[in-house]
């Protein structure tokens, strides 16, 4: 239900991944790093899909962008 109301879900997921990376740095638990990496990959994949669907979407420098 929450994802329906979120304007940019890829940014939400990227923020979550950064939170897991900070948990990894503070605790040293490798599980947090694995989760953060998976979330970051998912956020980048969503971002690329949204760009492909909507050509007018603004480019966000926090994501990996394809060089054209």
N, CA, C and O atoms as a CHARMM CRD file, in Angstrom:
* protein
*
  272
    1    1 UNK  N      0.83300  -1.20100   0.00000 PROA 1      0.00000
    2    1 UNK  CA     0.00000   0.00000   0.00000 PROA 1      0.00000
    3    1 UNK  C      0.87300   1.25800   0.00000 PROA 1      0.00000
    4    1 UNK  O      0.55500   2.24800  -0.66000 PROA 1      0.00000
    5    2 UNK  N      1.96500   1.20400   0.74300 PROA 2      0.00000
    6    2 UNK  CA     2.82700   2.38100   0.83300 PROA 2      0.00000
    7    2 UNK  C      3.49100   2.67600  -0.50800 PROA 2      0.00000
    8    2 UNK  O      3.69000   3.83900  -0.85800 PROA 2      0.00000
    9    3 UNK  N      3.83800   1.62400  -1.26300 PROA 3      0.00000
   10    3 UNK  CA     4.53000   1.83700  -2.52800 PROA 3      0.00000
   11    3 UNK  C      3.66100   2.53300  -3.55900 PROA 3      0.00000
   12    3 UNK  O      4.17500   3.15000  -4.49100 PROA 3      0.00000
   13    4 UNK  N      2.35100   2.43900  -3.39900 PROA 4      0.00000
   14    4 UNK  CA     1.45200   3.12200  -4.32800 PROA 4      0.00000
   15    4 UNK  C      1.55000   4.63600  -4.13100 PROA 4      0.00000
   16    4 UNK  O      1.46400   5.39200  -5.09800 PROA 4      0.00000
   17    5 UNK  N      1.72800   5.08000  -2.89200 PROA 5      0.00000
   18    5 UNK  CA     1.75500   6.50000  -2.58400 PROA 5      0.00000
   19    5 UNK  C      3.12100   7.13900  -2.79400 PROA 5      0.00000
   20    5 UNK  O      3.22000   8.36400  -2.85200 PROA 5      0.00000
   21    6 UNK  N      4.17700   6.33600  -2.90900 PROA 6      0.00000
   22    6 UNK  CA     5.53300   6.86000  -3.05200 PROA 6      0.00000
   23    6 UNK  C      5.73300   7.33300  -4.47800 PROA 6      0.00000
   24    6 UNK  O      5.43400   6.61300  -5.43000 PROA 6      0.00000
   25    7 UNK  N      6.23800   8.54200  -4.61900 PROA 7      0.00000
   26    7 UNK  CA     6.43100   9.11100  -5.94900 PROA 7      0.00000
   27    7 UNK  C      7.63300   8.48700  -6.66200 PROA 7      0.00000
   28    7 UNK  O      7.55900   8.19700  -7.85600 PROA 7      0.00000
   29    8 UNK  N      8.72600   8.28300  -5.94800 PROA 8      0.00000
   30    8 UNK  CA     9.93700   7.70500  -6.52000 PROA 8      0.00000
   31    8 UNK  C     10.39000   6.52600  -5.66900 PROA 8      0.00000
   32    8 UNK  O     11.22000   6.69400  -4.77600 PROA 8      0.00000
   33    9 UNK  N      9.85900   5.33600  -5.93200 PROA 9      0.00000
   34    9 UNK  CA    10.22800   4.18600  -5.09700 PROA 9      0.00000
   35    9 UNK  C     11.69900   3.81400  -5.21100 PROA 9      0.00000
   36    9 UNK  O     12.27100   3.26400  -4.26900 PROA 9      0.00000
   37   10 UNK  N     12.31500   4.10300  -6.34300 PROA 10     0.00000
   38   10 UNK  CA    13.73400   3.77600  -6.49800 PROA 10     0.00000
   39   10 UNK  C     14.60300   4.57900  -5.53900 PROA 10     0.00000
   40   10 UNK  O     15.62600   4.08000  -5.07000 PROA 10     0.00000
   41   11 UNK  N     14.21400   5.80500  -5.24300 PROA 11     0.00000
   42   11 UNK  CA    14.96600   6.62600  -4.29500 PROA 11     0.00000
   43   11 UNK  C     14.76600   6.10500  -2.87500 PROA 11     0.00000
   44   11 UNK  O     15.70200   6.09800  -2.07500 PROA 11     0.00000
   45   12 UNK  N     13.54800   5.67000  -2.56300 PROA 12     0.00000
   46   12 UNK  CA    13.28700   5.07600  -1.25000 PROA 12     0.00000
   47   12 UNK  C     14.15800   3.83200  -1.03700 PROA 12     0.00000
   48   12 UNK  O     14.73700   3.65200   0.03500 PROA 12     0.00000
   49   13 UNK  N     14.24700   2.98800  -2.05000 PROA 13     0.00000
   50   13 UNK  CA    15.03700   1.77100  -1.94100 PROA 13     0.00000
   51   13 UNK  C     16.51800   2.10900  -1.83300 PROA 13     0.00000
   52   13 UNK  O     17.24200   1.45600  -1.08200 PROA 13     0.00000
   53   14 UNK  N     16.97800   3.10800  -2.56100 PROA 14     0.00000
   54   14 UNK  CA    18.38000   3.52500  -2.48200 PROA 14     0.00000
   55   14 UNK  C     18.70000   4.06600  -1.09000 PROA 14     0.00000
   56   14 UNK  O     19.78000   3.80500  -0.56000 PROA 14     0.00000
   57   15 UNK  N     17.78500   4.80700  -0.49900 PROA 15     0.00000
   58   15 UNK  CA    17.98900   5.30000   0.86500 PROA 15     0.00000
   59   15 UNK  C     18.05200   4.14600   1.86200 PROA 15     0.00000
   60   15 UNK  O     18.84300   4.18200   2.80500 PROA 15     0.00000
   61   16 UNK  N     17.22600   3.13000   1.65700 PROA 16     0.00000
   62   16 UNK  CA    17.27200   1.95200   2.52700 PROA 16     0.00000
   63   16 UNK  C     18.62100   1.23400   2.40500 PROA 16     0.00000
   64   16 UNK  O     19.18000   0.77800   3.40200 PROA 16     0.00000
   65   17 UNK  N     19.13300   1.13900   1.18400 PROA 17     0.00000
   66   17 UNK  CA    20.42400   0.47800   1.00400 PROA 17     0.00000
   67   17 UNK  C     21.53100   1.24100   1.71700 PROA 17     0.00000
   68   17 UNK  O     22.42700   0.63000   2.29900 PROA 17     0.00000
   69   18 UNK  N     21.48000   2.55700   1.67900 PROA 18     0.00000
   70   18 UNK  CA    22.49000   3.35600   2.38000 PROA 18     0.00000
   71   18 UNK  C     22.38800   3.15700   3.88700 PROA 18     0.00000
   72   18 UNK  O     23.39800   3.18400   4.59000 PROA 18     0.00000
   73   19 UNK  N     21.17100   2.95800   4.38300 PROA 19     0.00000
   74   19 UNK  CA    20.99900   2.67400   5.81000 PROA 19     0.00000
   75   19 UNK  C     21.63400   1.34000   6.18800 PROA 19     0.00000
   76   19 UNK  O     22.26700   1.22100   7.23700 PROA 19     0.00000
   77   20 UNK  N     21.46300   0.34200   5.32900 PROA 20     0.00000
   78   20 UNK  CA    22.08400  -0.95100   5.59600 PROA 20     0.00000
   79   20 UNK  C     23.60700  -0.86300   5.51700 PROA 20     0.00000
   80   20 UNK  O     24.30200  -1.53700   6.27700 PROA 20     0.00000
   81   21 UNK  N     24.13200  -0.04300   4.60900 PROA 21     0.00000
   82   21 UNK  CA    25.58700   0.12800   4.53600 PROA 21     0.00000
   83   21 UNK  C     26.11600   0.79800   5.79900 PROA 21     0.00000
   84   21 UNK  O     27.19400   0.44300   6.27500 PROA 21     0.00000
   85   22 UNK  N     25.38400   1.75400   6.34500 PROA 22     0.00000
   86   22 UNK  CA    25.83600   2.39300   7.58300 PROA 22     0.00000
   87   22 UNK  C     25.76400   1.41100   8.75200 PROA 22     0.00000
   88   22 UNK  O     26.62100   1.44300   9.63500 PROA 22     0.00000
   89   23 UNK  N     24.75000   0.53800   8.77000 PROA 23     0.00000
   90   23 UNK  CA    24.69100  -0.51100   9.79100 PROA 23     0.00000
   91   23 UNK  C     25.88400  -1.46000   9.65900 PROA 23     0.00000
   92   23 UNK  O     26.45900  -1.88600  10.66100 PROA 23     0.00000
   93   24 UNK  N     26.24800  -1.78300   8.43200 PROA 24     0.00000
   94   24 UNK  CA    27.41000  -2.64700   8.21200 PROA 24     0.00000
   95   24 UNK  C     28.68400  -1.99800   8.74200 PROA 24     0.00000
   96   24 UNK  O     29.50300  -2.65200   9.38700 PROA 24     0.00000
   97   25 UNK  N     28.84200  -0.70600   8.46300 PROA 25     0.00000
   98   25 UNK  CA    30.04900  -0.01400   8.93000 PROA 25     0.00000
   99   25 UNK  C     30.10200   0.07100  10.44500 PROA 25     0.00000
  100   25 UNK  O     31.18500   0.02000  11.02700 PROA 25     0.00000
  101   26 UNK  N     28.94700   0.20000  11.09600 PROA 26     0.00000
  102   26 UNK  CA    28.96300   0.33500  12.55400 PROA 26     0.00000
  103   26 UNK  C     29.06000  -1.01200  13.27600 PROA 26     0.00000
  104   26 UNK  O     29.63300  -1.08500  14.36400 PROA 26     0.00000
  105   27 UNK  N     28.50600  -2.08300  12.68400 PROA 27     0.00000
  106   27 UNK  CA    28.51400  -3.37600  13.36000 PROA 27     0.00000
  107   27 UNK  C     29.53000  -4.35600  12.78800 PROA 27     0.00000
  108   27 UNK  O     30.02500  -5.22700  13.50300 PROA 27     0.00000
  109   28 UNK  N     29.84000  -4.21800  11.50800 PROA 28     0.00000
  110   28 UNK  CA    30.74000  -5.16500  10.85900 PROA 28     0.00000
  111   28 UNK  C     30.06000  -6.45100  10.41800 PROA 28     0.00000
  112   28 UNK  O     30.73300  -7.37100   9.95200 PROA 28     0.00000
  113   29 UNK  N     28.74300  -6.53600  10.55500 PROA 29     0.00000
  114   29 UNK  CA    27.98700  -7.72000  10.16500 PROA 29     0.00000
  115   29 UNK  C     27.86000  -7.75600   8.64200 PROA 29     0.00000
  116   29 UNK  O     27.30500  -6.83600   8.04100 PROA 29     0.00000
  117   30 UNK  N     28.37300  -8.81600   8.02000 PROA 30     0.00000
  118   30 UNK  CA    28.38100  -8.94400   6.56000 PROA 30     0.00000
  119   30 UNK  C     26.97200  -9.04000   5.97000 PROA 30     0.00000
  120   30 UNK  O     26.76100  -8.68300   4.81100 PROA 30     0.00000
  121   31 UNK  N     26.01700  -9.51500   6.75300 PROA 31     0.00000
  122   31 UNK  CA    24.64300  -9.63600   6.25200 PROA 31     0.00000
  123   31 UNK  C     24.07200  -8.28000   5.85600 PROA 31     0.00000
  124   31 UNK  O     23.34500  -8.18200   4.86700 PROA 31     0.00000
  125   32 UNK  N     24.38900  -7.23700   6.61000 PROA 32     0.00000
  126   32 UNK  CA    23.91200  -5.89700   6.27900 PROA 32     0.00000
  127   32 UNK  C     24.49100  -5.42200   4.95000 PROA 32     0.00000
  128   32 UNK  O     23.81300  -4.73800   4.18400 PROA 32     0.00000
  129   33 UNK  N     25.73600  -5.78300   4.67900 PROA 33     0.00000
  130   33 UNK  CA    26.36400  -5.40000   3.41600 PROA 33     0.00000
  131   33 UNK  C     25.68600  -6.09500   2.24100 PROA 33     0.00000
  132   33 UNK  O     25.43400  -5.47200   1.21000 PROA 33     0.00000
  133   34 UNK  N     25.39300  -7.37800   2.39400 PROA 34     0.00000
  134   34 UNK  CA    24.74100  -8.14200   1.32200 PROA 34     0.00000
  135   34 UNK  C     23.35700  -7.57500   1.03700 PROA 34     0.00000
  136   34 UNK  O     22.97700  -7.42700  -0.12500 PROA 34     0.00000
  137   35 UNK  N     22.60600  -7.26000   2.07400 PROA 35     0.00000
  138   35 UNK  CA    21.26600  -6.68900   1.89300 PROA 35     0.00000
  139   35 UNK  C     21.35500  -5.31300   1.23700 PROA 35     0.00000
  140   35 UNK  O     20.57600  -5.01300   0.33200 PROA 35     0.00000
  141   36 UNK  N     22.28300  -4.48100   1.67300 PROA 36     0.00000
  142   36 UNK  CA    22.46100  -3.15400   1.08400 PROA 36     0.00000
  143   36 UNK  C     22.83000  -3.22100  -0.38200 PROA 36     0.00000
  144   36 UNK  O     22.34400  -2.43000  -1.19000 PROA 36     0.00000
  145   37 UNK  N     23.69600  -4.17100  -0.72600 PROA 37     0.00000
  146   37 UNK  CA    24.09900  -4.32500  -2.12400 PROA 37     0.00000
  147   37 UNK  C     22.92500  -4.77700  -2.98400 PROA 37     0.00000
  148   37 UNK  O     22.75100  -4.28600  -4.09900 PROA 37     0.00000
  149   38 UNK  N     22.11900  -5.70700  -2.47800 PROA 38     0.00000
  150   38 UNK  CA    20.94500  -6.18200  -3.23000 PROA 38     0.00000
  151   38 UNK  C     19.93000  -5.06000  -3.41900 PROA 38     0.00000
  152   38 UNK  O     19.34400  -4.92300  -4.49300 PROA 38     0.00000
  153   39 UNK  N     19.72200  -4.26200  -2.37800 PROA 39     0.00000
  154   39 UNK  CA    18.78300  -3.14100  -2.49000 PROA 39     0.00000
  155   39 UNK  C     19.28100  -2.09500  -3.47200 PROA 39     0.00000
  156   39 UNK  O     18.49500  -1.52200  -4.22700 PROA 39     0.00000
  157   40 UNK  N     20.59200  -1.84400  -3.46500 PROA 40     0.00000
  158   40 UNK  CA    21.15100  -0.86800  -4.40300 PROA 40     0.00000
  159   40 UNK  C     20.98300  -1.33800  -5.83900 PROA 40     0.00000
  160   40 UNK  O     20.65400  -0.54400  -6.72000 PROA 40     0.00000
  161   41 UNK  N     21.20700  -2.62000  -6.08000 PROA 41     0.00000
  162   41 UNK  CA    21.01200  -3.16500  -7.43100 PROA 41     0.00000
  163   41 UNK  C     19.55300  -3.06900  -7.85600 PROA 41     0.00000
  164   41 UNK  O     19.25500  -2.72700  -9.00000 PROA 41     0.00000
  165   42 UNK  N     18.64900  -3.37200  -6.93600 PROA 42     0.00000
  166   42 UNK  CA    17.21700  -3.28800  -7.25000 PROA 42     0.00000
  167   42 UNK  C     16.80700  -1.85100  -7.55300 PROA 42     0.00000
  168   42 UNK  O     16.01800  -1.60600  -8.46500 PROA 42     0.00000
  169   43 UNK  N     17.33900  -0.90700  -6.79200 PROA 43     0.00000
  170   43 UNK  CA    17.00500   0.49900  -7.02100 PROA 43     0.00000
  171   43 UNK  C     17.49500   0.95900  -8.38700 PROA 43     0.00000
  172   43 UNK  O     16.78000   1.66700  -9.09500 PROA 43     0.00000
  173   44 UNK  N     18.71200   0.56300  -8.76500 PROA 44     0.00000
  174   44 UNK  CA    19.22900   0.94000 -10.07700 PROA 44     0.00000
  175   44 UNK  C     18.43200   0.30400 -11.20100 PROA 44     0.00000
  176   44 UNK  O     18.19700   0.93700 -12.23000 PROA 44     0.00000
  177   45 UNK  N     18.01700  -0.93500 -11.01700 PROA 45     0.00000
  178   45 UNK  CA    17.21300  -1.60400 -12.04500 PROA 45     0.00000
  179   45 UNK  C     15.85600  -0.92600 -12.19800 PROA 45     0.00000
  180   45 UNK  O     15.39200  -0.71100 -13.31800 PROA 45     0.00000
  181   46 UNK  N     15.21900  -0.58900 -11.08000 PROA 46     0.00000
  182   46 UNK  CA    13.94500   0.13200 -11.14200 PROA 46     0.00000
  183   46 UNK  C     14.10900   1.48800 -11.82800 PROA 46     0.00000
  184   46 UNK  O     13.28300   1.88000 -12.65200 PROA 46     0.00000
  185   47 UNK  N     15.17700   2.19500 -11.48200 PROA 47     0.00000
  186   47 UNK  CA    15.42900   3.50500 -12.06400 PROA 47     0.00000
  187   47 UNK  C     15.57100   3.40700 -13.58400 PROA 47     0.00000
  188   47 UNK  O     15.00500   4.21600 -14.31900 PROA 47     0.00000
  189   48 UNK  N     16.33100   2.41200 -14.05000 PROA 48     0.00000
  190   48 UNK  CA    16.50500   2.25100 -15.49400 PROA 48     0.00000
  191   48 UNK  C     15.18900   1.88700 -16.17400 PROA 48     0.00000
  192   48 UNK  O     14.91300   2.35300 -17.28000 PROA 48     0.00000
  193   49 UNK  N     14.37100   1.05300 -15.51900 PROA 49     0.00000
  194   49 UNK  CA    13.07400   0.70100 -16.09500 PROA 49     0.00000
  195   49 UNK  C     12.16100   1.91700 -16.19200 PROA 49     0.00000
  196   49 UNK  O     11.47600   2.11200 -17.19600 PROA 49     0.00000
  197   50 UNK  N     12.15700   2.73400 -15.13900 PROA 50     0.00000
  198   50 UNK  CA    11.32200   3.94100 -15.16000 PROA 50     0.00000
  199   50 UNK  C     11.79700   4.92500 -16.21800 PROA 50     0.00000
  200   50 UNK  O     10.97800   5.59600 -16.84600 PROA 50     0.00000
  201   51 UNK  N     13.10800   5.02200 -16.42700 PROA 51     0.00000
  202   51 UNK  CA    13.62200   5.88700 -17.49200 PROA 51     0.00000
  203   51 UNK  C     13.21800   5.36800 -18.86400 PROA 51     0.00000
  204   51 UNK  O     12.90600   6.15000 -19.76100 PROA 51     0.00000
  205   52 UNK  N     13.22400   4.05200 -19.02600 PROA 52     0.00000
  206   52 UNK  CA    12.84500   3.46500 -20.30300 PROA 52     0.00000
  207   52 UNK  C     11.36700   3.70100 -20.59000 PROA 52     0.00000
  208   52 UNK  O     10.99300   3.95500 -21.73500 PROA 52     0.00000
  209   53 UNK  N     10.52700   3.62000 -19.56700 PROA 53     0.00000
  210   53 UNK  CA     9.09100   3.82900 -19.73600 PROA 53     0.00000
  211   53 UNK  C      8.77500   5.30100 -19.95600 PROA 53     0.00000
  212   53 UNK  O      7.99500   5.65100 -20.84200 PROA 53     0.00000
  213   54 UNK  N      9.38100   6.15700 -19.15000 PROA 54     0.00000
  214   54 UNK  CA     9.08600   7.58500 -19.19300 PROA 54     0.00000
  215   54 UNK  C     10.34600   8.33700 -19.61300 PROA 54     0.00000
  216   54 UNK  O     11.23700   8.57000 -18.79700 PROA 54     0.00000
  217   55 UNK  N     10.41600   8.70900 -20.87000 PROA 55     0.00000
  218   55 UNK  CA    11.60800   9.39500 -21.40600 PROA 55     0.00000
  219   55 UNK  C     11.78800  10.79500 -20.82000 PROA 55     0.00000
  220   55 UNK  O     12.88500  11.35100 -20.87300 PROA 55     0.00000
  221   56 UNK  N     10.73100  11.36100 -20.26900 PROA 56     0.00000
  222   56 UNK  CA    10.80200  12.72500 -19.74100 PROA 56     0.00000
  223   56 UNK  C     11.21400  12.76600 -18.27300 PROA 56     0.00000
  224   56 UNK  O     11.33000  13.84300 -17.68800 PROA 56     0.00000
  225   57 UNK  N     11.43300  11.60300 -17.68100 PROA 57     0.00000
  226   57 UNK  CA    11.84300  11.54600 -16.27300 PROA 57     0.00000
  227   57 UNK  C     13.21700  12.18500 -16.13900 PROA 57     0.00000
  228   57 UNK  O     14.10900  11.96600 -16.95900 PROA 57     0.00000
  229   58 UNK  N     13.36500  12.98300 -15.08400 PROA 58     0.00000
  230   58 UNK  CA    14.63300  13.67700 -14.89600 PROA 58     0.00000
  231   58 UNK  C     15.72900  12.70500 -14.46200 PROA 58     0.00000
  232   58 UNK  O     15.47100  11.74500 -13.73700 PROA 58     0.00000
  233   59 UNK  N     16.95000  12.96900 -14.91600 PROA 59     0.00000
  234   59 UNK  CA    18.08800  12.12600 -14.59600 PROA 59     0.00000
  235   59 UNK  C     18.54800  12.44100 -13.17900 PROA 59     0.00000
  236   59 UNK  O     18.70100  13.60500 -12.80800 PROA 59     0.00000
  237   60 UNK  N     18.76700  11.39400 -12.39300 PROA 60     0.00000
  238   60 UNK  CA    19.21600  11.54100 -11.01900 PROA 60     0.00000
  239   60 UNK  C     20.65400  11.06300 -10.94500 PROA 60     0.00000
  240   60 UNK  O     20.94500   9.93600 -11.34600 PROA 60     0.00000
  241   61 UNK  N     21.55000  11.88100 -10.44900 PROA 61     0.00000
  242   61 UNK  CA    22.97500  11.55900 -10.42400 PROA 61     0.00000
  243   61 UNK  C     23.33500  10.52200  -9.36700 PROA 61     0.00000
  244   61 UNK  O     24.46900  10.04400  -9.35500 PROA 61     0.00000
  245   62 UNK  N     22.41000  10.15900  -8.48100 PROA 62     0.00000
  246   62 UNK  CA    22.67900   9.14000  -7.46700 PROA 62     0.00000
  247   62 UNK  C     22.65500   7.73100  -8.06600 PROA 62     0.00000
  248   62 UNK  O     23.09700   6.78000  -7.42200 PROA 62     0.00000
  249   63 UNK  N     22.14800   7.59200  -9.27600 PROA 63     0.00000
  250   63 UNK  CA    22.01300   6.29100  -9.90900 PROA 63     0.00000
  251   63 UNK  C     23.02000   6.13600 -11.03800 PROA 63     0.00000
  252   63 UNK  O     23.55200   7.11600 -11.56000 PROA 63     0.00000
  253   64 UNK  N     23.26700   4.89000 -11.39900 PROA 64     0.00000
  254   64 UNK  CA    24.11700   4.60600 -12.54900 PROA 64     0.00000
  255   64 UNK  C     23.35000   4.97600 -13.79800 PROA 64     0.00000
  256   64 UNK  O     22.21300   4.53800 -13.97500 PROA 64     0.00000
  257   65 UNK  N     23.94300   5.76700 -14.66400 PROA 65     0.00000
  258   65 UNK  CA    23.27600   6.20200 -15.87300 PROA 65     0.00000
  259   65 UNK  C     24.01900   5.67700 -17.09000 PROA 65     0.00000
  260   65 UNK  O     25.25000   5.65100 -17.11700 PROA 65     0.00000
  261   66 UNK  N     23.27300   5.26400 -18.08200 PROA 66     0.00000
  262   66 UNK  CA    23.85300   4.75400 -19.30900 PROA 66     0.00000
  263   66 UNK  C     24.35800   5.93000 -20.11800 PROA 66     0.00000
  264   66 UNK  O     23.64200   6.91400 -20.30700 PROA 66     0.00000
  265   67 UNK  N     25.58900   5.83300 -20.59800 PROA 67     0.00000
  266   67 UNK  CA    26.16700   6.87600 -21.44300 PROA 67     0.00000
  267   67 UNK  C     25.60200   6.71600 -22.84500 PROA 67     0.00000
  268   67 UNK  O     25.64400   5.63100 -23.42500 PROA 67     0.00000
  269   68 UNK  N     25.07600   7.79800 -23.37800 PROA 68     0.00000
  270   68 UNK  CA    24.46800   7.74700 -24.71100 PROA 68     0.00000
  271   68 UNK  C     25.34700   8.39600 -25.73100 PROA 68     0.00000
  272   68 UNK  O     24.99400   8.44500 -26.91000 PROA 68     0.00000
